[in-house]
């Protein structure tokens, strides 16, 4: 019998091998759909994190760049007895009474410190407008000191502030006028003071977290002038600042919020002309019924301030400052009534 051969047999036959174990058909093309999607998502995330330099946040004022560290590094300590009563008469008018009995230090030019007893009573009044754009404050002390402050915001971008202090002693009376101007990502301030002071500062946001600026001041009476530069970096839990001035002062400060109730701060001060260096570490701890603030520096000064809440509106205050090198010790206690 003869063999029958057709083209259909060729279609059913497997493809010919290129060699032992080889295949002449091209390999399948790889699927790049997942890689392309991942690259598109990464590009979108990168573009969303890219700062918009046309919409930077409003920075703090130049004189407030270290406001977070002041609470820990500069507690309001005192020596003696302090009694304060703050009484709001309504939502717009407040009265205050302050009684202090303690010691006042007199510097002798050396290491010896002379303390003289002093007692003062101070009456204060504060009024706030309904729109809160006008604030008037006044303080009158039993030793003849009269101080006042007026703060008026004309608009969101313009504000004025006047501070005055009048005293019987010579060279202790002064008046300061501040003009604050705010932009979208910058602010500036002009200061005019009597008996003689002119100051100007400017602060600008460079990135969402970094801002920089400078200041200039002039004292016509001396005459004396100076220029300062400053940097501020604010993260989610930290604030770092650096200031340099032509007066020979360099200051660096770092504040870190460990938790919602614990804040740590460090400060480094260097006077270039006198070669005096001081480093300080401070803390601020808020507990359920009390708040503890304190600091310690390289000059041997240890400071602690304790505020204990007895009941709503009544706080007990304990203050201590120990300077072992100069044998100077300050202890005080007080009561603060009212919010």
PyMOL commands that set and color helices and strands:
alter all, ss='L'
color gray80, all
select helices_A, chain A and resi 7-12+33-49+62-64+67-73
alter helices_A, ss='H'
color red, helices_A
select strands_A, chain A and resi 80-88+93-107+113-128+134-141+146-155+158-166+174-182+186-194+197-205+210-219+224-234+238-245+249-257+262-271+276-286+290-297+301-311+314-323+328-337
alter strands_A, ss='S'
color yellow, strands_A
deselect
rebuild
show_as cartoon
